[in-house]
């Protein structure tokens, strides 16, 4: 692919699958069909780095193209203090360094929910929204991305808030709805408690709800009674790819990088 047609490259690493594609960071549009491969099991740093290298090789992006990757854990200056959906051997590992050595370049890494937030604030449901925006992803757990006037507050991990003595994601994640066979009405009651707690703590200007379940947002969002506007995400399966690419592009043009 030509350097003139590729703005940035995004890699979305998840517990079950890894996706990648080049992205036009001026529009958020994928410049080629995304490719998806299973996450290796066990998902050790060595195995994951090899899989990511092979996936990226299928695209052969030019060396000058900024490359971003998501990681399903908080990242403190690139290092994962704990992990939930990958092998425990990632704890304490410098994620961009390990994957960069495999790729032969210097990628930037970002938490997966933060990346989804980048996609939504730059091109999606939160584009142009001033103030505090909370992007909440409902899936296996609950992820969160907080943005203040478009600037990321990283690693918020608001799915781990303890509400009524229980971690929020243990009661309100989309996986819990499926596991317990909850109706949308019953699940919405749990979501109501979660989102009203976020309202009290952060007084946000907008909630954006992502994750695969956002495809049927009309079945549960209207059941919530909140003071804050709440809307479904525009990006779904491509959110991580787009967000990682945008983050990489913005990082490469920052005067501090």
C-alpha positions as CSV (number, residue, x, y, z in Angstrom):
1,X,0.0,0.0,0.0
2,X,1.2,3.5,-0.8
3,X,2.3,5.9,2.0
4,X,0.2,8.6,0.4
5,X,-3.0,6.6,1.0
6,X,-2.4,5.4,4.6
7,X,-2.8,7.9,7.4
8,X,-2.2,5.5,10.3
9,X,-2.5,1.8,11.2
10,X,-4.7,0.4,14.0
11,X,-4.4,-3.0,15.9
12,X,-7.2,-4.0,18.3
13,X,-6.0,-6.7,20.7
14,X,-8.8,-8.5,22.6
15,X,-9.0,-11.6,24.8
16,X,-10.5,-13.7,22.0
17,X,-9.5,-11.9,18.8
18,X,-7.1,-9.5,17.2
19,X,-8.1,-7.1,14.4
20,X,-6.1,-4.7,12.3
21,X,-6.5,-2.3,9.4
22,X,-5.1,0.9,7.9
23,X,-7.2,4.0,8.8
24,X,-7.7,7.4,7.2
25,X,-7.5,9.5,10.4
26,X,-9.1,12.5,8.7
27,X,-12.4,10.6,8.4
28,X,-12.2,7.5,10.5
29,X,-12.7,5.3,7.5
30,X,-10.9,2.0,7.0
31,X,-8.6,2.1,4.0
32,X,-8.7,-1.7,3.6
33,X,-10.9,-4.5,4.8
34,X,-10.0,-5.4,8.4
35,X,-8.4,-8.8,9.1
36,X,-9.2,-10.7,12.3
37,X,-7.3,-13.6,13.8
38,X,-7.9,-15.5,17.1
39,X,-5.9,-14.5,20.1
40,X,-3.4,-17.2,20.8
41,X,-4.0,-19.4,23.8
42,X,-2.2,-19.1,26.1
43,X,-1.9,-15.4,25.3
44,X,1.7,-15.0,26.6
45,X,3.8,-12.0,25.4
46,X,5.8,-14.2,23.1
47,X,2.8,-15.9,21.5
48,X,0.8,-12.6,21.2
49,X,3.7,-10.7,19.7
50,X,4.2,-13.4,17.1
51,X,0.5,-13.3,16.1
52,X,0.5,-9.5,15.9
53,X,3.6,-9.6,13.7
54,X,2.1,-12.1,11.3
55,X,-1.2,-10.1,11.1
56,X,0.5,-6.8,10.4
57,X,2.7,-8.5,7.8
58,X,-0.4,-9.2,5.7
59,X,-0.8,-5.4,5.2
60,X,2.9,-4.4,5.1
61,X,2.4,-0.8,6.2
62,X,5.2,1.6,5.3
63,X,7.6,2.3,8.2
64,X,6.6,6.0,8.3
65,X,3.0,5.2,9.1
66,X,2.0,5.8,12.7
67,X,0.9,2.5,14.4
68,X,-1.4,2.3,17.4
69,X,-2.6,-0.8,19.3
70,X,-5.2,-1.3,21.9
71,X,-4.6,-3.5,25.0
72,X,-7.4,-4.9,27.3
73,X,-6.0,-3.6,30.5
74,X,-4.9,-0.2,32.0
75,X,-1.5,1.0,30.8
76,X,0.7,3.1,33.1
77,X,3.3,4.6,30.8
78,X,2.9,1.5,28.6
79,X,3.1,-1.0,31.4
80,X,0.2,-3.2,32.4
81,X,-0.2,-3.2,36.2
82,X,-2.8,-6.0,36.0
83,X,-4.7,-7.9,33.3
84,X,-8.0,-9.6,33.2
85,X,-8.5,-11.2,29.7
86,X,-5.0,-12.1,28.7
87,X,-2.3,-14.3,30.3
88,X,-1.1,-13.2,33.7
89,X,2.5,-13.1,32.4
90,X,1.6,-9.6,30.9
91,X,1.6,-8.1,34.3
92,X,4.5,-5.6,34.7
93,X,5.3,-5.9,31.0
94,X,6.0,-2.8,28.8
95,X,3.4,-3.5,26.1
96,X,4.6,-1.2,23.3
97,X,8.2,-2.3,23.8
98,X,7.5,-6.0,23.6
99,X,5.2,-5.7,20.6
100,X,7.5,-3.0,19.0
101,X,10.4,-5.4,19.1
102,X,8.3,-8.0,17.2
103,X,7.1,-5.4,14.7
104,X,10.4,-3.7,14.1
105,X,8.9,-0.3,14.8
106,X,7.7,1.9,17.7
107,X,3.9,1.6,18.1
108,X,1.9,3.5,20.7
109,X,-0.4,1.5,23.0
110,X,-3.7,2.6,24.6
111,X,-6.4,0.9,26.7
112,X,-9.1,-0.6,24.6
113,X,-12.0,1.4,26.0
114,X,-10.0,4.6,25.8
115,X,-9.4,3.8,22.1
116,X,-13.2,3.3,21.5
117,X,-13.6,6.7,23.1
118,X,-11.1,8.3,20.7
119,X,-13.1,6.9,17.7
120,X,-16.4,8.3,19.2
121,X,-15.0,11.7,20.1
122,X,-13.2,12.3,16.9
123,X,-15.8,10.9,14.4
124,X,-18.7,9.3,16.2
125,X,-21.5,10.0,18.6
126,X,-19.4,12.4,20.8
127,X,-17.9,14.5,18.0
128,X,-17.8,18.1,18.8
129,X,-19.3,17.6,22.3
130,X,-17.7,20.0,24.9
131,X,-17.3,19.2,28.6
132,X,-17.1,15.7,30.1
133,X,-18.0,12.7,27.9
134,X,-18.1,9.2,29.3
135,X,-17.8,6.4,26.7
136,X,-19.0,3.2,28.4
137,X,-18.5,-0.2,26.6
138,X,-20.8,-3.0,27.7
139,X,-19.4,-6.4,26.9
140,X,-17.7,-9.2,28.9
141,X,-17.0,-6.5,31.4
142,X,-17.6,-2.7,31.5
143,X,-15.0,-0.5,29.9
144,X,-14.8,3.3,30.2
145,X,-13.2,6.2,28.4
146,X,-13.4,9.7,29.9
147,X,-12.8,12.8,27.8
148,X,-12.8,16.4,28.9
149,X,-13.2,18.8,26.0
150,X,-11.9,16.1,23.7
151,X,-8.8,15.3,25.9
152,X,-8.5,11.8,27.3
153,X,-8.3,11.1,31.0
154,X,-6.7,7.6,30.7
155,X,-7.3,4.3,32.5
156,X,-10.5,5.2,34.3
157,X,-11.7,1.6,34.6
158,X,-15.1,2.7,35.8
159,X,-16.5,-0.8,35.4
160,X,-14.7,-1.7,38.6
161,X,-16.6,0.9,40.7
162,X,-18.1,-0.8,43.7
163,X,-21.8,-0.1,43.9
164,X,-24.0,-1.5,46.6
165,X,-21.1,-3.7,47.7
166,X,-20.5,-5.3,44.3
167,X,-18.3,-4.4,41.3
168,X,-20.5,-2.7,38.7
169,X,-19.5,-5.0,35.9
170,X,-20.3,-8.1,38.0
171,X,-24.0,-7.0,37.9
172,X,-24.4,-4.8,34.8
173,X,-22.1,-6.1,32.0
174,X,-23.8,-7.4,28.9
175,X,-22.3,-10.8,29.6
176,X,-24.1,-10.9,32.9
177,X,-27.4,-10.2,31.1
178,X,-26.8,-13.2,28.9
179,X,-25.5,-15.4,31.7
180,X,-28.5,-14.7,34.0
181,X,-31.1,-14.6,31.2
182,X,-32.2,-11.1,32.2
183,X,-34.9,-9.3,30.2
184,X,-33.9,-5.9,28.9
185,X,-36.2,-4.4,31.5
186,X,-34.5,-6.2,34.3
187,X,-31.0,-5.4,33.0
188,X,-32.0,-1.7,32.5
189,X,-32.7,-1.5,36.2
190,X,-29.1,-2.5,36.9
191,X,-27.8,-0.1,34.2
192,X,-29.9,2.6,35.8
193,X,-28.1,2.2,39.1
194,X,-24.7,2.2,37.4
195,X,-25.3,5.3,35.2
196,X,-26.9,7.3,37.9
197,X,-23.9,6.6,40.1
198,X,-21.6,7.9,37.3
199,X,-23.8,11.0,37.1
200,X,-23.4,11.7,40.8
201,X,-19.6,11.3,40.6
202,X,-18.8,13.0,37.4
203,X,-21.7,15.2,36.2
204,X,-21.0,14.3,32.6
205,X,-22.4,16.2,29.6
206,X,-22.9,13.0,27.5
207,X,-22.9,9.2,27.9
208,X,-22.0,7.1,24.8
209,X,-22.8,3.4,25.1
210,X,-20.6,1.0,23.0
211,X,-20.0,-2.7,22.8
212,X,-21.7,-5.2,20.6
213,X,-25.0,-4.7,22.5
214,X,-25.2,-1.1,21.3
215,X,-26.7,-2.6,18.1
216,X,-29.9,-3.0,20.0
217,X,-29.6,0.1,22.1
218,X,-33.3,0.9,21.3
219,X,-34.2,-2.0,23.5
220,X,-32.7,-0.7,26.7
221,X,-31.5,2.9,26.5
222,X,-35.1,4.3,26.4
223,X,-35.7,2.5,29.7
224,X,-33.1,4.6,31.5
225,X,-34.2,7.7,33.4
226,X,-31.1,10.0,33.5
227,X,-30.5,13.7,33.6
228,X,-27.5,13.2,31.2
229,X,-28.1,12.5,27.5
230,X,-27.2,8.9,26.6
231,X,-26.7,7.7,23.0
232,X,-25.5,4.5,21.3
233,X,-21.9,4.5,19.9
234,X,-21.5,4.9,16.1
235,X,-18.4,2.7,15.9
236,X,-18.8,-1.0,17.0
237,X,-16.4,-3.6,15.7
238,X,-14.0,-1.0,14.2
239,X,-13.9,1.3,17.2
240,X,-10.6,-0.1,18.6
241,X,-8.9,-0.1,15.2
242,X,-10.0,3.5,14.4
243,X,-9.3,4.8,17.9
244,X,-5.8,3.2,18.1
245,X,-4.9,4.7,14.7
246,X,-6.1,8.1,15.6
247,X,-4.3,8.0,19.0
248,X,-1.1,7.0,17.1
249,X,-1.5,9.8,14.6
250,X,-2.1,12.4,17.2
251,X,0.8,11.1,19.3
252,X,3.2,11.3,16.4
253,X,2.3,15.0,15.8
254,X,2.4,16.0,19.4
255,X,5.3,18.4,20.3
256,X,6.0,16.2,23.4
257,X,6.6,13.0,21.4
